[in-house]
Amino acid sequence: MSWEWSHTAEAYRDAELNLQALPVDELRVIWAEWIADEPTPDPDSPGDMLTGFDSDQYDAAFTESLDMKAEALIEDIWLKASDQRTCTNGGHQAWLCPYGCGPHLVGFDRHPDGNDYC
């Protein structure tokens, strides 16, 4: 089960800072998951769209991400996550990918040392 974001501006800032702290390799995976989840035209039915995870799109997106700076990945991931506005039940962690998988969650809080509360 998931909830919609309903937090303070400070919580959103902290979640974005937690996103920025992720390793670039993880950012590439998350970004590629977003691209692989985007609807694409159905070649067998003009005018219709295919939805769901597309592994070919994922592979191509991951390869494309290798040429992207971390800042560009972060900006696009944050935009997509903010549009989706999904978090864990209880509102403790923001989904950074379309699926809310464990490694792609960040807390809406930060420890004094700068680490998130995941």
N, C-alpha and C positions, 0 to 999 in steps of 0.2 A: 504494500500500500504506500502511497505517496501523498504529500501535501503540496499546496501551492505556497510560494514564498509570501511571507507576511512579516517582514522584519524591519528593523530600524535602518536608517541610512548608514550608521556605523557598522551594523552587522554585514551589510552588503559590501562595504569597504573592506572589512576584515576577510570576507570570503574571497574577494578579488585579490587581496594580498596573499591569501593562502594559495590561490591558483598560481600567482606569480612565483611562488616558492617551489612549485613542482619542477622536477627535472625535465629538461627539454625533450628527452626521449618519450616521457609520459605525455607531454603536450602534443607530440606528433601523433601518438596513438589516439588520443581524445579527439583531435581535430579530424583525423581520418575517419573516425567513427561517425562524426557529424556529417561529413561529406557522403559517406556510404549509406546514410539513412535518408538522404534527400530524395524526394520523389523524382523519377526520371520518366521520359516518354516511353510508352509501351510500343515496341516496333510491330507487334502483332495486332494492335488495335489503335490506329491513329486517333488522337484526341484523348486517349486514356493515359493515366499515369501509373507506373509501378511504384509501390511503396515497400518499405522494409529494408533490411540490411542487404547490401549488394557487395559481395566480397571482391569483385573486380574493381568496383569504384573505390573500395577501401585500399586495395593494393596500389592503385594509381594515385590516390590522395596521399597515402603514406610516402610514396616516392616523391611526390610534389612537395611535401612538407620538409623534406631534407634540404631544400633550397630556401626555406623560409626562416626568417629570424624569429626567435622566441617571442619577441614583442608582438609580432603580427599574429602568431598562433594564439597568444594570450588574448589579444583584442577580439579576434574572431570567436574563440571559444566563449569568452565572457558574454559577447553579444548573443550568441546562440543560446547559452544557458539562461541568460536574462529573459530572452523571449519565451523560453519554455517554462521558466519559473517553477521548477519542481524541486522538492526537497524530501528528505526522509520523513517518515511518520514521526511526528513530534517537532519537526522543523529544525533539527539540530545540524543537518548537513545538506549542502546544496549539491544537486546533481550537476556535474560538469559535462557529462555525455548524455546522449539521448536515452540511455537505458538505466542509469542510476546504479551501475555496477560498483562494487566496493572500492576498488582503487581509484575511482573517478569521482569521489565525494570529497568535499572540503567543508570544514566547519565554518559557522558564522561567527566564531569567536577566535581569539588568538591568546596564547600564553604571553606573559611579559617578555619571554626570551624570543618571541617572534614565531614560534611554532604553532600550528593550528591544533584545535581540539578534536582531531579525527579519532 
